[in-house]
């Protein structure tokens, strides 16, 4: 249930920002769309990078979001865990603890 709660918080934030700071959030969403589209790297590879950074950055909501997006891009549970281990390699024990949220997201979104 935690992943879905975080997703709702994220969606509520974007609704709030659209209402109260529309220019900024619209520009940010355009930037996100541009960065996430296929380029020299596929959007699937970019999603793996985003998930790894989310874990290393210890951003709970980001982990849920990017785990879901990685599943939607076709990553398997095993591949997602391997991505998470790369983040742990770079972030150590604290990043390992944030794999809890990867686990929760996988359990909810699979």
C-alpha positions, 0 to 999 in steps of 0.5 A, spaced: 500 500 500 505 504 501 507 505 493 500 507 491 500 512 497 506 515 495 504 515 487 497 519 490 502 524 494 506 525 487 500 526 483 497 531 488 503 535 488 503 535 481 495 537 481 497 543 486 503 545 482 499 546 476 494 550 479 499 554 483 505 554 479 503 552 472 509 555 468 514 552 472 511 545 473 509 545 465 516 547 463 519 542 468 514 536 465 517 538 458 524 538 460 522 531 463 519 528 457 525 531 453 530 527 457 526 521 458 525 520 450 529 515 446 536 519 444 543 516 443 540 512 449 534 508 449 528 511 454 529 504 457 536 505 459 535 512 461 529 509 466 534 504 469 539 510 470 533 514 473 532 508 478 539 507 480 539 515 482 533 515 486 535 509 490 542 512 491 539 519 492 534 516 497 528 519 494 522 514 497 517 517 492 522 517 486 524 509 487 516 508 487 515 512 481 521 509 477 520 502 479 513 502 476 516 505 470 522 500 469 516 495 470 512 498 464 519 499 460 519 491 460 524 490 466 524 484 470 524 483 477 531 480 477 533 486 472 530 491 477 534 488 483 540 488 479 539 496 478 538 497 485 545 493 487 549 498 482 546 503 486 548 500 493 555 499 490 555 507 489 551 508 495 553 503 501 549 501 506 544 507 506 542 505 499 541 498 501 536 500 506 532 504 501 531 497 497 526 496 502 522 501 497 524 497 491 521 491 494 515 494 496 514 497 489 515 490 486 510 487 490 505 492 489 506 493 481 508 486 479 
